Amino acid sequence: MKENIIPAIRLTLFCAVFFSGIYTLSILGIAQLAPNQGKGEIVTVNGKHHHINVAQKFVDNKYFWSRPSAVDYNAAGSGGSNKGPNNPEYLAEVKTRIDTFLLKNPTVQRSEVPSELVTASGSGLDPNISVQGAKVQVDRIAKTRNLDKQKVMEMIEKNTEKPLLGMLGTEKINVLRLNIELDKLK
């Protein structure tokens, strides 16, 4: 028994020191080399600071809407709803989101609503939507802001982030950046 306990204690102590100290400090050191020392990109709009890498809540018709959030966009405690796809409460919530989206975007068909606009991400803080998620909102935004649809489409194209190295990930749009650009128009 002694021959098993001693190595287990050593392994436990090694892991505690390595993962609590050495690993943590090495990640902190690498983060210091990143822009803004790993704190994410911060923008200031009208004296208010926003983190580009954390979803913001937009519900006004003049803005592109973000993904729904199971944590109400609170970065202090990220997380999903933990409700499965067959959960009746979850299905009712998604149906309500779809109905609300269709009510505010009458030119969009139910089959055209991208899933990310009615389902929360795993963290509840995903700041991005797909290009299709932005395009289905163009009519509403152009009408509300009295803009030409083509101008709004150009803004979407300008703010589309391509996959890393042209192949890792998908095209996406940061909703906060896009909405800041919209506000700069007027």
Buried (B, 14 or more C-beta within 10 A) or exposed (E): EEEEEEEEEEEEEEEEEEEEEEEEEEEEEEEEEEEEEEEBEEEEEEEEEBBBBBBBBBEEBBBBBBBBBBBEBBBEEBBBBEBEEEEEEBEEBBEEBBEEBBEBBEEBEEEEBBEBBBBBBEBBBBBBBBBBBBBBBBBBBBBEBEBEEEEBBEBBEEBBBEEEEEEEEEEBBBBBBBBBBBEEEE
